[in-house]
Amino acid sequence: DAGVIQSPRHEVTEMGQEVTLRCKPISGHDYLFWYRQTMMRGLELLIYFNNNVPIDDSGMPEDRFSAKMPNASFSTLKIQPSEPRDSAVYFCASSPRQGAPGANVLTFGAGSRLTVL
Amino acid sequence: GNSVTQMEGPVTLSEEAFLTINCTYTATGYPSLFWYVQYPGEGLQLLLKATKADDKGSNKGFEATYRKETTSFHLEKGSVQVSDSAVYFCALSPSGQGSSASKIIFGSGTRLSIRP
């Protein structure tokens, strides 16, 4: 398996623009997570899905952020409009279903580094 | 509630030095404990884990022992290398049925730099 695939790896945009980050989880993993990492706040869980259904989005900072998972192999995190304070590294991670081997282990993608000017 | 506390960084050591990164936790029952490592420009990856008291997780020369009596899971390595420079995260997953990665709690991370 190629692991969790994220794109783009780097994104530089101007304030007010729409940003879309993409993630392909490991095939067969039921859970998908979006995290944000900054120097100031560390690693924050934004939202997670189980079987393509959003379960907990309490970590999403505000209405400018939205996430979708239209099928088991694809998810997007969208920021519209973007602001400089959204600059961070955004990670996608996936894990197997509850009770399966490795169910409580996360596999992370390489991250998408977003810079909003 | 559940929480993880790990030593503040950054930690700077010379090559071949002995490494300890402290991690303590608060949780009910018997959580699973983890160390994740994040190399520069990469995502976090699992380094080692332990699922019950007195278990020792080990990988790449790193070790950590699950100590229930002190609620600790300290990371150790006998002789560090420049390639070990990274950020290390301690984490726990609560015990019980239905446990999944959705309940993982991470520490704040400890940055380790190794001088040649």
Interface residues (C-beta under 8 A of the other chain):
Chain A: V4 Y31 F33 G42 L43 Y48 N50 I55 D56 F91 A93 S95 R97 Q98 A103 N104 V105 L106 T107 F108 G109 A110 G111
Chain B: S32 F34 Y36 G41 E42 G43 L44 Q45 L46 K49 F89 S93 G98 S99 S100 A101 S102 K103 I104 F106 S108 G109
